[in-house]
Amino acid sequence: MDYRHALRFLLSLSDWERLPASAKGGSASGGGQAGALAVVQTREAARFNLERVRSLLARLGDPHLGRGAIHVAGSKGKGSVAAMIASVLRAAGVHAGLYTSPHLHRMTERIAVDGEAISPDDFGRLTEPLRDAVEAENADGARGQVTTFETLTALAFLYFRERGVEWQVLEVGLGGRLDATNVVEEKAVCVITPISLEHTAVLGETVGQIASEKAAIITPGATVVMGLQRESAAEVIRSACAERGARLLEVARACALTRQGFSPEGQDFRLRTPRGTYSLRLPLLGRYQLENAATAVLALESLADHGLAIPELALRRGLEEVRWPARLEIVRRRPLVVLDGAHNVDSVRRLCQALEEYVVYSRAIVVAGFSADKDIGAIAAELERLPRLDRVIATRSPHPRAAPADAVAAAFLEREMATTREEDVPAALEVALSLAAPEDMVCVMGSLFVAAEARRHILGVEVDPAPVPASLPSTPGSGRAPAGP
């Protein structure tokens, strides 16, 4: 099977990530009736089913087993922490796999070994036996229908097994308890990054309830590294560790962190942990990335208790070499263009603080687009605090979950902020650049899909081809697309 046929197959499955917000209980800024919430939660309990994932993996020979596992959950920073851990493992000479979501430009970005994404050819080739297993599982029907994310998770495990990966770093897709990545029952390290309100129709309406879903990744005997948390979340995580006999390390108590300098290319910092003191450099901006780095270092240090000691040189080099695009990423200068996937109130607050602290600019022009299930009004209130904000250009990505540009604009206009709208990201970006003087800043923010569209437009990044249309002829009697292009 080639890559385009693989994409067609994957996108033919039930796909939570592409499900419009209206089909998941509506926007966080409206609705919220108890009856509708109960319907959504009942439906999603059926959608997410670890027994289905286990059955699918059993059909494939349990490719998720046989290697060390580091599992990362949280509301903010979990992708950055996972990328940092994988980068340090690579620098230490450890054969490591990394599974993250979502992708920016190509689905292959989600699955990487030793810092290299799976090739489209390998992606397509491994999808062939995977499709057979998915079709068998779906035909059985006892555990419901396999989703796109579950299939991608199984594909990652297949690739890791084929490549002989020694350690796998797994980022949770949604929540934790019923996430497909939680099928791994023995983990060396579980990391929980800061938790905030998100996906409330599925995970719960309070930070404590959401923390309970995320703390469900903790397995007996694991080391748990807890990032900076609200106390309501921290209490839940501490309780889960006590119940399951897991050792807890809290970044807030275990680490002392001092930023020593920064430039547009990165920041230098000093970190003291119970096991050592380090002078480190990180090519990612924002104080929250330093907190993420402290979390990653604690997790990496704790691997020594699970048979893997990480040399200090590898720790320094791995953090220096980490790449995690569209997170306070500068992609152009004069005018400065910054991309960030800040998509909720907490992350927008941190973005505004980081822009004020790390970036020099005269005026700020913001290009903003969000998923329809976000509280765009609350986000607008937070963004209003950005110093020297001159204008907002509301837009939308082509993603099915995106809020219409009119709805985004309305949230900002309601606060009497200077706002215009453009129906697509490239057009919005071009308008912003036409308004910006060389000393100004254009910040593209909101959904990662909006940041990805801007990144593609500016840098000319290769994106996924369109999947093979379903109307193309299939092999008689098989219900399958032909293997050729």
C-alpha positions as CSV (number, residue, x, y, z in Angstrom):
1,M,0.0,0.0,0.0
2,D,1.4,3.4,-0.9
3,Y,1.2,6.5,1.4
4,R,-1.9,8.1,-0.3
5,H,-3.9,4.8,0.1
6,A,-2.7,4.6,3.7
7,L,-4.1,8.1,4.4
8,R,-7.3,7.2,2.7
9,F,-7.7,4.1,4.9
10,L,-6.9,6.0,8.1
11,L,-9.2,8.9,7.4
12,S,-12.0,6.5,6.6
13,L,-12.1,5.4,10.2
14,S,-13.8,7.2,13.1
15,D,-11.6,10.2,13.8
16,W,-12.0,12.1,17.0
17,E,-9.5,14.7,16.0
18,R,-11.5,15.7,12.9
19,L,-14.9,15.5,14.5
20,P,-16.6,18.9,14.5
21,A,-17.2,20.4,17.9
22,S,-20.9,20.4,17.4
23,A,-20.8,16.6,17.3
24,K,-19.0,16.5,20.6
25,G,-21.3,18.6,22.7
26,G,-20.8,22.1,21.4
27,S,-18.6,25.0,22.3
28,A,-17.2,25.6,25.8
29,S,-18.5,29.2,25.6
30,G,-22.1,28.1,25.2
31,G,-24.4,25.2,25.9
32,G,-23.2,22.9,28.7
33,Q,-26.7,21.5,29.6
34,A,-26.4,18.4,31.8
35,G,-28.4,16.2,29.4
36,A,-26.2,17.0,26.4
37,L,-23.1,16.4,28.5
38,A,-24.4,13.0,29.6
39,V,-25.1,12.0,26.0
40,V,-21.6,13.1,24.9
41,Q,-19.9,11.3,27.8
42,T,-21.9,8.1,27.1
43,R,-20.9,8.2,23.5
44,E,-17.3,8.9,24.2
45,A,-17.1,6.0,26.7
46,A,-18.0,3.7,23.9
47,R,-15.6,5.5,21.5
48,F,-12.6,5.1,23.7
49,N,-12.1,1.4,24.6
50,L,-8.8,0.0,25.7
51,E,-10.1,-3.6,25.3
52,R,-10.6,-2.9,21.6
53,V,-7.0,-1.6,21.4
54,R,-5.7,-4.6,23.3
55,S,-7.6,-6.9,21.0
56,L,-6.2,-5.1,17.9
57,L,-2.7,-5.3,19.2
58,A,-3.1,-9.0,20.0
59,R,-4.0,-9.6,16.4
60,L,-0.6,-8.0,15.5
61,G,1.4,-10.0,18.0
62,D,1.4,-7.4,20.8
63,P,4.0,-4.9,19.3
64,H,3.6,-2.6,22.2
65,L,5.5,-5.0,24.5
66,G,9.2,-5.7,25.0
67,R,10.7,-2.3,25.5
68,G,10.9,0.4,28.2
69,A,8.1,3.0,28.3
70,I,7.9,6.6,29.3
71,H,4.4,7.9,29.2
72,V,3.6,11.7,29.1
73,A,0.1,13.2,29.9
74,G,-1.0,16.7,30.7
75,S,-2.9,19.7,29.4
76,K,0.1,21.9,28.5
77,G,3.7,21.1,27.6
78,K,3.3,17.3,27.2
79,G,4.5,17.3,23.6
80,S,7.5,19.5,24.4
81,V,8.5,17.3,27.4
82,A,8.2,14.2,25.3
83,A,10.3,15.7,22.5
84,M,13.0,16.7,25.0
85,I,13.1,13.3,26.6
86,A,13.4,11.6,23.2
87,S,16.1,14.1,22.1
88,V,18.2,13.3,25.2
89,L,17.8,9.6,24.7
90,R,19.0,9.9,21.2
91,A,22.0,12.0,22.3
92,A,22.8,9.2,24.9
93,G,22.9,6.6,22.1
94,V,19.6,5.0,23.1
95,H,17.5,3.5,20.3
96,A,14.3,5.4,21.1
97,G,10.9,5.8,19.5
98,L,8.7,8.9,19.9
99,Y,4.9,8.9,19.3
100,T,3.1,12.3,19.5
101,S,0.0,14.0,18.2
102,P,-1.3,15.9,16.4
103,H,1.0,16.5,13.4
104,L,1.7,19.9,11.9
105,H,2.2,19.1,8.2
106,R,2.4,15.3,7.6
107,M,1.0,12.4,9.5
108,T,4.4,10.7,9.4
109,E,5.6,13.4,12.0
110,R,3.7,11.5,14.7
111,I,6.0,8.5,14.6
112,A,9.8,8.9,14.9
113,V,12.8,6.7,15.7
114,D,16.1,8.3,16.7
115,G,14.8,11.7,15.7
116,E,13.7,10.7,12.2
117,A,10.1,10.5,11.2
118,I,8.8,7.3,9.7
119,S,9.1,7.5,5.9
120,P,5.9,7.6,3.8
121,D,7.0,4.3,2.2
122,D,7.3,2.6,5.6
123,F,4.1,4.2,6.7
124,G,2.2,2.8,3.7
125,R,3.9,-0.6,3.9
126,L,3.1,-1.2,7.6
127,T,-0.5,0.0,7.1
128,E,-1.2,-3.1,4.9
129,P,-1.1,-5.7,7.7
130,L,-2.6,-3.2,10.1
131,R,-5.6,-2.7,7.8
132,D,-6.2,-6.5,7.8
133,A,-6.2,-6.5,11.6
134,V,-8.5,-3.4,11.9
135,E,-10.9,-4.9,9.4
136,A,-11.0,-8.2,11.4
137,E,-11.5,-6.3,14.7
138,N,-14.3,-4.2,13.1
139,A,-15.9,-7.3,11.6
140,D,-16.0,-8.9,15.0
141,G,-17.8,-5.8,16.3
142,A,-17.8,-6.9,20.0
143,R,-15.8,-4.0,21.1
144,G,-16.9,-1.3,18.7
145,Q,-15.1,0.2,15.7
146,V,-11.4,1.0,15.7
147,T,-10.6,4.7,15.5
148,T,-8.0,6.6,13.5
149,F,-6.0,7.4,16.6
150,E,-6.0,3.8,17.8
151,T,-4.8,2.7,14.4
152,L,-2.0,5.2,14.4
153,T,-1.0,4.1,17.9
154,A,-0.8,0.5,16.7
155,L,1.2,1.6,13.7
156,A,3.7,3.3,15.9
157,F,4.1,0.2,18.0
158,L,4.6,-1.9,14.8
159,Y,7.3,0.5,13.6
160,F,9.0,0.5,16.9
161,R,9.1,-3.3,17.0
162,E,10.4,-3.5,13.4
163,R,13.2,-1.0,14.2
164,G,14.2,-2.8,17.4
165,V,13.5,0.3,19.6
166,E,14.7,-0.1,23.2
167,W,12.6,2.7,24.8
168,Q,9.4,4.3,23.6
169,V,8.2,7.8,24.6
170,L,4.5,8.0,24.3
171,E,2.5,11.3,24.4
172,V,-1.2,10.9,25.5
173,G,-3.6,12.0,22.8
174,L,-6.6,12.9,25.0
175,G,-7.0,12.5,28.7
176,G,-5.1,9.3,29.8
177,R,-7.4,6.7,31.3
178,L,-9.0,5.5,28.0
179,D,-6.4,6.9,25.7
180,A,-5.0,4.3,23.3
181,T,-1.4,4.9,24.5
182,N,-2.5,3.7,28.0
183,V,-2.6,0.1,26.7
184,V,1.1,-0.2,27.9
185,E,0.7,-1.6,31.4
186,E,4.3,-1.5,32.6
187,K,6.0,1.8,32.5
188,A,9.3,3.0,33.9
189,V,8.3,6.7,34.1
190,C,4.9,8.5,34.0
191,V,5.1,12.3,33.5
192,I,2.1,14.6,34.2
193,T,2.6,18.1,32.9
194,P,0.5,21.1,34.1
195,I,-3.3,20.4,34.0
196,S,-6.0,22.9,33.1
197,L,-9.6,22.8,31.9
198,E,-9.8,21.1,28.5
199,H,-12.1,18.8,26.7
200,T,-14.6,19.2,29.5
201,A,-17.3,17.3,27.7
202,V,-15.2,14.2,27.8
203,L,-12.7,14.6,30.7
204,G,-14.7,16.4,33.4
205,E,-15.8,19.9,34.4
206,T,-13.2,20.6,37.1
207,V,-9.4,20.5,37.2
208,G,-9.6,17.7,39.8
209,Q,-11.8,15.5,37.5
210,I,-9.4,16.1,34.6
211,A,-6.4,15.3,36.8
212,S,-8.1,12.0,37.7
213,E,-8.3,11.0,34.1
214,K,-4.7,11.9,33.4
215,A,-3.4,10.3,36.6
216,A,-4.9,7.0,35.4
217,I,-1.7,6.5,33.3
218,I,0.2,5.8,36.5
219,T,1.1,2.1,36.9
220,P,2.4,0.2,40.0
221,G,6.1,0.6,40.5
222,A,6.5,3.5,38.1
223,T,8.3,6.8,38.8
224,V,5.9,9.7,38.5
225,V,7.2,13.1,37.6
226,M,4.7,15.8,38.3
227,G,5.1,19.2,36.7
228,L,3.8,22.4,38.3
229,Q,0.2,21.9,39.2
230,R,-2.8,23.6,40.8
231,E,-3.2,22.1,44.3
232,S,-6.5,20.5,43.2
233,A,-4.7,18.5,40.5
234,A,-1.6,17.8,42.7
235,E,-3.7,16.2,45.4
236,V,-5.3,13.8,42.9
237,I,-1.9,12.8,41.5
238,R,-0.4,12.3,45.0
239,S,-3.3,10.1,45.9
240,A,-3.0,8.0,42.7
241,C,0.7,7.5,43.4
242,A,0.0,6.3,47.0
243,E,-2.7,4.0,45.9
244,R,-0.5,2.3,43.2
245,G,2.8,2.2,44.9
246,A,4.4,4.7,42.5
247,R,7.3,6.9,43.5
248,L,6.5,10.6,43.1
249,L,8.9,13.4,42.1
250,E,7.4,16.9,42.2
251,V,9.2,19.5,40.0
252,A,8.1,22.3,42.4
253,R,9.8,20.7,45.3
254,A,12.7,18.9,43.7
255,C,14.1,21.5,41.3
256,A,15.7,25.0,41.6
257,L,15.8,26.8,38.3
258,T,17.5,30.0,37.3
259,R,17.5,31.5,33.8
260,Q,20.9,33.0,33.0
261,G,20.3,34.6,29.6
262,F,18.3,34.4,26.4
263,S,18.3,35.4,22.7
264,P,15.9,34.8,19.8
265,E,17.8,31.5,19.3
266,G,17.2,30.1,22.8
267,Q,17.9,30.5,26.5
268,D,20.6,29.4,29.0
269,F,19.6,28.2,32.5
270,R,21.0,26.5,35.6
271,L,19.1,23.6,37.1
272,R,19.6,22.0,40.4
273,T,17.9,18.6,41.1
274,P,18.4,16.1,43.9
275,R,20.9,14.3,41.7
276,G,23.0,17.1,40.2
277,T,23.4,20.7,39.1
278,Y,23.5,21.5,35.4
279,S,24.2,24.4,33.1
280,L,22.0,23.9,30.1
281,R,20.9,25.5,26.9
282,L,17.4,25.2,25.3
283,P,16.6,26.4,21.8
284,L,12.9,27.0,22.8
285,L,11.7,30.3,24.2
286,G,9.4,30.9,27.2
287,R,9.9,30.4,30.9
288,Y,7.3,27.5,30.7
289,Q,9.8,25.7,28.4
290,L,12.4,25.9,31.2
291,E,9.8,24.3,33.5
292,N,9.2,21.7,30.9
293,A,12.9,21.1,30.6
294,A,13.2,20.6,34.4
295,T,10.3,18.1,34.2
296,A,12.1,16.2,31.4
297,V,15.4,16.2,33.3
298,L,13.8,14.7,36.4
299,A,12.2,12.0,34.2
300,L,15.5,11.3,32.5
301,E,17.4,11.1,35.8
302,S,14.9,8.7,37.2
303,L,15.7,6.2,34.4
304,A,18.8,5.3,36.4
305,D,16.4,3.5,38.8
306,H,15.1,1.5,35.9
307,G,18.4,0.4,34.5
308,L,19.3,3.3,32.2
309,A,21.8,6.0,33.4
310,I,21.9,9.2,31.2
311,P,25.3,10.9,31.1
312,E,25.4,14.6,31.8
313,L,26.9,15.3,28.4
314,A,24.0,13.6,26.7
315,L,21.6,15.6,28.8
316,R,23.2,18.9,27.7
317,R,23.4,17.9,24.0
318,G,20.0,16.5,23.8
319,L,18.3,19.6,25.2
320,E,20.5,21.8,22.9
321,E,19.3,19.8,19.9
322,V,15.6,19.5,20.6
323,R,13.2,20.7,17.9
324,W,9.5,21.4,18.6
325,P,8.1,23.7,15.9
326,A,5.2,26.1,16.3
327,R,5.8,26.7,20.0
328,L,6.9,30.3,20.3
329,E,8.8,29.7,17.0
330,I,10.3,32.6,15.2
331,V,10.1,32.0,11.5
332,R,10.8,35.4,10.0
333,R,12.4,38.7,11.0
334,R,11.6,42.3,10.0
335,P,8.8,42.1,10.6
336,L,9.1,39.4,13.2
337,V,6.7,36.5,12.7
338,V,6.1,34.2,15.7
339,L,4.0,31.0,15.6
340,D,2.4,29.4,18.7
341,G,-0.3,26.9,19.3
342,A,-1.7,28.7,22.4
343,H,-5.4,27.5,22.3
344,N,-6.8,28.0,25.8
345,V,-6.8,30.7,28.5
346,D,-3.8,29.4,30.4
347,S,-1.6,28.9,27.3
348,V,-2.6,32.3,25.9
349,R,-1.7,33.9,29.3
350,R,1.7,32.3,29.1
351,L,2.2,33.3,25.5
352,C,1.5,36.9,26.3
353,Q,3.9,36.8,29.2
354,A,6.6,35.2,27.0
355,L,6.1,37.7,24.1
356,E,6.5,40.6,26.5
357,E,9.6,39.1,28.2
358,Y,11.4,37.6,25.3
359,V,10.5,39.5,22.1
360,V,11.3,43.1,21.2
361,Y,8.6,44.7,19.0
362,S,6.9,48.1,18.4
363,R,3.3,46.9,17.6
364,A,1.7,43.5,17.7
365,I,-0.6,42.2,15.0
366,V,-2.2,38.9,15.9
367,V,-3.6,36.4,13.5
368,A,-5.9,34.1,15.5
369,G,-8.0,31.1,14.9
370,F,-9.4,28.4,17.2
371,S,-11.3,25.2,17.4
372,A,-15.0,25.7,17.9
373,D,-15.0,24.0,21.3
374,K,-12.8,26.7,22.8
375,D,-13.9,29.5,25.1
376,I,-12.9,32.2,22.5
377,G,-14.4,35.0,24.6
378,A,-12.2,34.2,27.6
379,I,-9.2,33.8,25.3
380,A,-9.9,37.3,23.8
381,A,-10.1,38.8,27.3
382,E,-6.6,37.3,28.0
383,L,-5.1,38.4,24.7
384,E,-6.3,41.9,25.3
385,R,-3.6,42.2,27.9
386,L,-0.8,41.8,25.3
387,P,1.2,45.1,25.3
388,R,1.0,47.2,22.2
389,L,-1.6,45.0,20.6
390,D,-2.7,47.0,17.5
391,R,-5.0,44.6,15.6
392,V,-6.4,41.1,15.5
393,I,-7.1,39.3,12.2
394,A,-9.5,36.5,12.8
395,T,-9.3,33.5,10.6
396,R,-9.8,29.7,10.5
397,S,-7.9,26.7,9.4
398,P,-9.4,24.2,7.0
399,H,-9.8,21.7,9.8
400,P,-13.4,20.5,10.4
401,R,-13.2,21.5,14.1
402,A,-12.2,25.1,13.3
403,A,-14.5,27.9,14.4
404,P,-15.7,30.2,11.6
405,A,-13.7,33.3,11.1
406,D,-16.9,35.4,11.8
407,A,-17.3,33.7,15.2
408,V,-13.7,34.3,16.1
409,A,-13.9,38.0,15.1
410,A,-17.1,38.4,17.1
411,A,-15.4,37.4,20.3
412,F,-12.8,40.1,19.9
413,L,-15.2,42.8,18.6
414,E,-17.3,42.2,21.6
415,R,-14.4,43.5,23.7
416,E,-14.1,46.5,21.3
417,M,-10.7,45.3,20.0
418,A,-9.7,46.4,16.5
419,T,-10.5,43.3,14.5
420,T,-10.9,42.2,10.9
421,R,-11.3,38.8,9.4
422,E,-10.0,36.7,6.6
423,E,-11.4,33.3,5.6
424,D,-8.1,31.5,5.4
425,V,-4.8,31.6,7.1
426,P,-2.5,32.5,4.2
427,A,-4.7,35.5,3.4
428,A,-4.8,36.6,7.0
429,L,-1.0,36.3,7.2
430,E,-0.5,38.4,4.1
431,V,-2.8,41.1,5.4
432,A,-0.9,41.1,8.7
433,L,2.4,41.4,6.9
434,S,1.2,44.3,4.7
435,L,0.2,46.2,7.9
436,A,3.4,45.5,9.8
437,A,6.4,47.8,9.8
438,P,9.9,46.2,10.0
439,E,10.0,46.7,13.8
440,D,6.6,45.2,14.4
441,M,5.6,41.6,15.3
442,V,3.0,39.4,13.7
443,C,2.0,36.6,16.0
444,V,0.0,33.7,14.6
445,M,-1.7,31.8,17.4
446,G,-4.5,29.6,18.5
447,S,-5.1,26.2,17.1
448,L,-1.9,24.3,16.1
449,F,-3.6,23.9,12.7
450,V,-3.6,27.6,12.2
451,A,0.1,27.8,13.2
452,A,0.8,24.9,10.8
453,E,-0.9,26.7,7.9
454,A,1.1,29.9,8.5
455,R,4.3,27.8,8.8
456,R,3.6,26.1,5.5
457,H,2.9,29.4,3.8
458,I,6.1,31.1,5.0
459,L,8.6,28.3,4.9
460,G,7.1,26.3,2.0
461,V,7.0,23.1,4.1
462,E,5.9,19.9,2.3
463,V,2.4,18.7,3.4
464,D,0.5,15.5,3.1
465,P,-0.9,14.7,-0.4
466,A,-4.6,14.4,-0.8
467,P,-5.7,10.8,0.0
468,V,-6.6,8.6,-2.9
469,P,-10.3,9.4,-3.6
470,A,-12.7,6.7,-2.5
471,S,-14.2,6.6,-6.0
472,L,-11.1,5.0,-7.5
473,P,-11.7,1.3,-8.5
474,S,-10.9,-1.3,-5.9
475,T,-9.8,-4.8,-6.2
476,P,-12.9,-6.9,-6.9
477,G,-14.5,-8.3,-3.8
478,S,-12.0,-6.9,-1.4
479,G,-13.4,-3.5,-0.6
480,R,-9.8,-2.2,-0.9
481,A,-8.1,0.4,-3.0
482,P,-5.5,-0.8,-5.5
483,A,-1.9,-0.7,-4.3
484,G,-0.6,1.6,-7.0
485,P,-1.0,5.4,-7.3
